[in-house]
Amino acid sequence: MKKKLPLLLLGCMLVVLSGCSRDKYMPEAGATPEIIFKEACAKCHSPVNGKVMALSPEMANKDAIIDRIRNGKGFGMPAFPNLMGDSVEGLAQYVLENSATK
C-alpha cells in the first residue's frame, strides 16, 4: 500500500499539471469565432443563460481578453499561443459580445 500511494499521487499531479500547460489547439482555416469558442473554450466556459461567461469589469475589454487567451492565467486557464491574428481578434470580440458583466 505504501508503494502505491506515491504512484497514485504522481498520477494525480500529472493530470492536474496537464491542464495547466499551454494548449496546442489550432483552429481549422476559416473557422468562425463561435466554432473556435466551442472547440477550445466551451469545455471550461460552457454557456449559462445564453452567455458564454461573466466578465469582471477589468476583463470586459478586447485587449484584456486577448491577453488572457494568449497568456492564460494561473493553473486554471491555459495559454493558447497558436491563436493569432484574426482568430484571436475574432474570438475576443465574440467573447465580449456574448458575455455578461459581473
Buried (B, 14 or more C-beta within 10 A) or exposed (E): EEEEEEEEEEEEEEEEEEEEEEBEBEBEEEBEBBBBBBBBBEEEBEEEEEBBBBBEEEBBEEEBBBBBBBEBEEEEBBBBBBBEEEBBBBBBBBBBEBBEEE
